[in-house]
Amino acid sequence: MKKNYLFPHRFQIIGWVVAIAAVAVYVACRIWFPDWRFNIPALYYDFPFLDDKEEGFFVMADTGILTVAIPLFTIGLLLIGFSKEKVEDEFVKSVREQSLVWATYVTAALFILATLMIHGFTYTYVPYLVFFVFLILFIVKFRVELHRANKGGAQ
């Protein structure tokens, strides 16, 4: 029994809109409202650098626009990468699988390099970026390979 876990093709356009909107909102807020903060319900909140803030379970966390931008960007990339093509045949399935494997290898190599070369507090950003890097590499590789195939340059 074959199951297809891909989203319908129309979700690809929605993914592009969501991903671009997430980046645009983040950049706009960083430029025009750099100190803008808001409270959001949190399962757990601990910010060791600010002593006057509420900490613990089930509290209101003081946060910025990144808290909204990251989930939206992730949703957008997932919709872009895992939506069906207009023609979803065996060739496209094969290209998708090869692109996933390639993106996994490259992301793992980049993660290992980052672990060996980035130290201190800055390293805490690396694990968060790994998933975005993986999705972006997968999408780029998949699109490039489909473009090559459509131009007659498939190997």
MOMOPE-V890771 format. One record per residue. RES is the residue in three letters. PHI is phi in whole degrees, 0 to 359 (none if undefined). Layout:
res->{RES	RES}
phi->{PHI	PHI}
This chain:
res->{MET	LYS	LYS	ASN	TYR	LEU	PHE	PRO	HIS	ARG	PHE	GLN	ILE	ILE	GLY	TRP	VAL	VAL	ALA	ILE	ALA	ALA	VAL	ALA	VAL	TYR	VAL	ALA	CYS	ARG	ILE	TRP	PHE	PRO	ASP	TRP	ARG	PHE	ASN	ILE	PRO	ALA	LEU	TYR	TYR	ASP	PHE	PRO	PHE	LEU	ASP	ASP	LYS	GLU	GLU	GLY	PHE	PHE	VAL	MET	ALA	ASP	THR	GLY	ILE	LEU	THR	VAL	ALA	ILE	PRO	LEU	PHE	THR	ILE	GLY	LEU	LEU	LEU	ILE	GLY	PHE	SER	LYS	GLU	LYS	VAL	GLU	ASP	GLU	PHE	VAL	LYS	SER	VAL	ARG	GLU	GLN	SER	LEU	VAL	TRP	ALA	THR	TYR	VAL	THR	ALA	ALA	LEU	PHE	ILE	LEU	ALA	THR	LEU	MET	ILE	HIS	GLY	PHE	THR	TYR	THR	TYR	VAL	PRO	TYR	LEU	VAL	PHE	PHE	VAL	PHE	LEU	ILE	LEU	PHE	ILE	VAL	LYS	PHE	ARG	VAL	GLU	LEU	HIS	ARG	ALA	ASN	LYS	GLY	GLY	ALA	GLN}
phi->{none	274	243	247	263	275	284	300	303	297	290	296	294	300	299	298	297	295	296	294	297	298	294	297	295	299	297	298	293	292	280	269	226	296	257	290	228	210	259	218	299	230	295	214	222	212	235	293	274	242	283	270	265	288	233	122	271	52	235	265	269	275	215	239	294	300	297	268	293	298	298	295	297	298	300	300	296	297	294	294	285	240	256	297	276	302	243	257	252	296	296	297	299	295	296	298	295	297	293	297	295	300	297	296	299	294	296	298	297	296	295	296	299	297	296	281	248	246	228	84	298	300	297	298	281	303	299	290	282	303	294	296	300	301	296	294	299	299	298	297	299	298	295	297	295	295	297	301	296	290	272	91	257	292	258}
